[in-house]
Amino acid sequence: MTLFADSGSTKTDWCLVSGRQPVFSCHTQGINPAHQTEEQIRNILVRELLMQFRANVAELWHESRGNVDVRFYGAGCRGEAAKSLKAILVGCLSVADGKVFVDSDLMAAAHALCGGEEGIACILGTGANSCLFDGEKIVANISPLGYILGDEGSGAVLGKLFLNAVFKGGLPKTLCEEFFESTNLDLDDIIRRVYKEPLANRFLASLSPFIYKHLDVPELEAIVVENFKAFFVKNVDSYERKDLKVNVVGSVAHYYEKQLVEAARQCGYTVGKIIKSPMEGLVANVLK
């Protein structure tokens, strides 16, 4: 048995696989050891994941967990944060230390998008990332730097650019009024959510549905395209491989496909695969 996890900052997709056949899938909130405490992560595993296991596959999990391989791919999973998360998974899931593998969400994207082929693999969800993949390993990666210092192309940065335009005159007044009315947010609420409450990146990315709904507003669509262009210029250009297609995973890429393809065209790139979630490709390619 293998338990796969693909985690972004907003949600984690879990899939329990027997052989190569998925037997149970579920979701929990996102797990990011770079932004969450050990206690917060344990609570997610115990109160969300294990409760779903007990409700749906209790007997199977109880009988199999001693031999389950756990493959956790997630945002923020590097260095000491990855080691800490591995220890938490071992403790909470009661699995053997040697059977837990923790790697970045970028490696999950590379496996899902490229399989064993060379390519450029990217993530555009709440956060953003990119890499040059040689078919086996990541050979180049421009650090995305997170939503404060970077993360161009991400949902969090899109939300930040949108709010900037709302309050600094970059969007039609009628659209701004509709935003305030439909969300019940005002300036004080937004400042509190961004600067005083945890997980501001999730809040900023949560504005995406409103943005998507109003893409018929030219000024707003232009913000989306410019966000993607910044992603290509500041991240992908450094690989110097315009001969390769750019493959992308993530909800932002999925919903804003038209704007992503247009930004790529303007920057001299061709978009290859766009998938909302890497899980299907991840299971197929890792368990070959």
Solvent accessible surface area in square Angstrom, and as a share of the most:
residue,aa,sasa,rsa
1,M,54,0.24
2,T,14,0.08
3,L,0,0.00
4,F,0,0.00
5,A,0,0.00
6,D,17,0.09
7,S,1,0.01
8,G,29,0.28
9,S,14,0.09
10,T,65,0.38
11,K,98,0.42
12,T,0,0.00
13,D,15,0.08
14,W,3,0.01
15,C,5,0.03
16,L,0,0.00
17,V,1,0.00
18,S,49,0.32
19,G,60,0.58
20,R,144,0.53
21,Q,120,0.53
22,P,62,0.39
23,V,65,0.38
24,F,33,0.14
25,S,71,0.46
26,C,8,0.05
27,H,113,0.50
28,T,8,0.05
29,Q,73,0.32
30,G,0,0.00
31,I,0,0.00
32,N,10,0.05
33,P,21,0.13
34,A,59,0.46
35,H,105,0.47
36,Q,18,0.08
37,T,81,0.47
38,E,85,0.38
39,E,119,0.54
40,Q,80,0.36
41,I,3,0.01
42,R,102,0.37
43,N,47,0.24
44,I,6,0.03
45,L,0,0.00
46,V,63,0.36
47,R,159,0.58
48,E,48,0.22
49,L,0,0.00
50,L,20,0.10
51,M,108,0.48
52,Q,54,0.24
53,F,1,0.01
54,R,143,0.52
55,A,85,0.66
56,N,89,0.45
57,V,22,0.12
58,A,50,0.38
59,E,127,0.57
60,L,61,0.30
61,W,13,0.05
62,H,128,0.57
63,E,119,0.53
64,S,17,0.11
65,R,81,0.30
66,G,49,0.48
67,N,109,0.56
68,V,0,0.00
69,D,55,0.29
70,V,0,0.00
71,R,59,0.22
72,F,0,0.00
73,Y,0,0.00
74,G,0,0.00
75,A,17,0.13
76,G,10,0.10
77,C,5,0.03
78,R,172,0.63
79,G,54,0.52
80,E,128,0.57
81,A,26,0.20
82,A,16,0.13
83,K,133,0.56
84,S,36,0.23
85,L,0,0.00
86,K,58,0.25
87,A,66,0.51
88,I,5,0.03
89,L,0,0.00
90,V,35,0.20
91,G,56,0.54
92,C,23,0.14
93,L,1,0.00
94,S,61,0.39
95,V,8,0.05
96,A,49,0.38
97,D,85,0.44
98,G,76,0.73
99,K,69,0.29
100,V,9,0.05
101,F,73,0.31
102,V,27,0.16
103,D,39,0.20
104,S,27,0.18
105,D,23,0.12
106,L,6,0.03
107,M,27,0.12
108,A,0,0.00
109,A,1,0.00
110,A,0,0.00
111,H,37,0.17
112,A,7,0.06
113,L,4,0.02
114,C,13,0.08
115,G,16,0.15
116,G,51,0.49
117,E,126,0.57
118,E,83,0.37
119,G,3,0.03
120,I,0,0.00
121,A,0,0.00
122,C,0,0.00
123,I,24,0.12
124,L,0,0.00
125,G,10,0.09
126,T,20,0.12
127,G,26,0.25
128,A,8,0.06
129,N,24,0.13
130,S,1,0.01
131,C,0,0.00
132,L,21,0.10
133,F,1,0.00
134,D,55,0.29
135,G,10,0.10
136,E,144,0.65
137,K,114,0.48
138,I,48,0.24
139,V,74,0.43
140,A,35,0.27
141,N,68,0.35
142,I,59,0.30
143,S,65,0.42
144,P,28,0.17
145,L,109,0.54
146,G,32,0.31
147,Y,40,0.15
148,I,130,0.66
149,L,133,0.66
150,G,8,0.08
151,D,13,0.07
152,E,30,0.13
153,G,0,0.00
154,S,0,0.00
155,G,1,0.01
156,A,1,0.00
157,V,11,0.06
158,L,1,0.01
159,G,1,0.01
160,K,80,0.34
161,L,66,0.33
162,F,0,0.00
163,L,14,0.07
164,N,77,0.40
165,A,11,0.08
166,V,13,0.07
167,F,79,0.33
168,K,158,0.67
169,G,70,0.67
170,G,38,0.37
171,L,14,0.07
172,P,44,0.27
173,K,154,0.65
174,T,102,0.59
175,L,8,0.04
176,C,14,0.08
177,E,88,0.39
178,E,73,0.33
179,F,0,0.00
180,F,66,0.28
181,E,142,0.64
182,S,70,0.45
183,T,46,0.27
184,N,129,0.66
185,L,27,0.13
186,D,74,0.38
187,L,92,0.46
188,D,108,0.56
189,D,33,0.17
190,I,8,0.04
191,I,76,0.39
192,R,100,0.37
193,R,81,0.30
194,V,35,0.20
195,Y,163,0.62
196,K,162,0.69
197,E,64,0.28
198,P,108,0.68
199,L,55,0.28
200,A,6,0.04
201,N,11,0.05
202,R,45,0.16
203,F,11,0.04
204,L,6,0.03
205,A,15,0.12
206,S,67,0.43
207,L,9,0.04
208,S,21,0.13
209,P,92,0.58
210,F,23,0.09
211,I,0,0.00
212,Y,102,0.39
213,K,149,0.63
214,H,18,0.08
215,L,28,0.14
216,D,124,0.64
217,V,26,0.15
218,P,100,0.63
219,E,81,0.36
220,L,0,0.00
221,E,47,0.21
222,A,51,0.39
223,I,29,0.15
224,V,1,0.00
225,V,17,0.10
226,E,94,0.42
227,N,3,0.02
228,F,1,0.01
229,K,50,0.21
230,A,31,0.24
231,F,1,0.00
232,F,0,0.00
233,V,82,0.47
234,K,123,0.52
235,N,8,0.04
236,V,0,0.00
237,D,51,0.27
238,S,66,0.42
239,Y,16,0.06
240,E,148,0.66
241,R,64,0.23
242,K,115,0.49
243,D,105,0.55
244,L,28,0.14
245,K,117,0.50
246,V,0,0.00
247,N,17,0.09
248,V,1,0.00
249,V,6,0.03
250,G,9,0.09
251,S,47,0.30
252,V,9,0.05
253,A,0,0.00
254,H,79,0.35
255,Y,99,0.38
256,Y,1,0.00
257,E,87,0.39
258,K,151,0.64
259,Q,9,0.04
260,L,0,0.00
261,V,68,0.39
262,E,56,0.25
263,A,0,0.00
264,A,1,0.01
265,R,153,0.56
266,Q,86,0.38
267,C,21,0.12
268,G,44,0.42
269,Y,13,0.05
270,T,78,0.45
271,V,25,0.14
272,G,29,0.28
273,K,112,0.48
274,I,35,0.18
275,I,53,0.27
276,K,93,0.39
277,S,44,0.29
278,P,10,0.06
279,M,25,0.11
280,E,152,0.68
281,G,18,0.18
282,L,0,0.00
283,V,11,0.07
284,A,43,0.33
285,N,40,0.20
286,V,37,0.21
287,L,39,0.19
288,K,167,0.71
